[in-house]
Amino acid sequence: MQGPNIRKLAGAVNSTKSSARRPVSGSKNPAALRGLRNVRKQTLRVNASTSYIPSRLLSGDTEELRQGSFTRWMSRDLTQAAADFCKNIGLYPAYCECSTEHLTRYILWRPPSGAAIEVRPGRAKDKFEEFDRVNRERNWRLVSLHVNESSVYSAVWVSADQFAAAKAFLASHGITPAERKDA
């Protein structure tokens, strides 16, 4: 038995007056069924899995430079103050890591003028994917990604016009850029 609120909802979902008394899933109206199929297809595309390949730290000649370039491990409350200070002197993270103890460290760089950067350390996968979606909509590129043993994501995005410069900086420190693979 349907209550009055269920009937209103079913009527609001249906696109024609003749089918307003029936829920969409039970509709015999071909247009309503096509609309429902299209909604289902869009949902599948939206929910399609995207996989990410994190940045790798390469061994070799650049390893010593990279280790000397990392900031010290910082607690969450110190991280924001350090990021603000570095921003004021023109330095931004090109790579960040978050430890299993929720400590963060960066490799900083001085990007070319006009570069736009977003840094999001210590995020759960769903939050990281949300930030990635928003940054893709802004046409920003995922330049570095670290995922620790506890599946905590730390990422840096840069405006598309400065992606090559960020990638070259990472390469000079023996760090590969992150990759996104759409399924």
C-alpha angles and dihedrals in degrees: 000000000000121000122220093262092053090051091050091050093049090048091050092051095050116083099210132057093227092063097038093108094054126068114246095249091058095043121124090197106114093208091054091048092049089050090051091049090050091051090050092049091050091050091053091051092049091048093046109130121254119196126205130209109209123223114272126221106226124212122228137063095346096053094086092048091048094049090049092049099056117102117233117275108275133197118238094260092050094045094068093048091048092048091051092049093049091047090055091057094044100259123129133178115263092177132017136184132195119205126217086256089061094252119141134208133181143201104219129209138179103238123206114272113276095031115139117209136184122192122191114175126179102021132150115244095257092052091046090052090049091053090046092052092050092047092049088053088054088049092245120147128229102239103172136014132180122187116188129208091271092055093253111154125216117182144172124205125190133191111271094245091060098041094101092052092049091047091051091050091051091048090054087058095045096254123133119219119252119257132212119208116195113208 
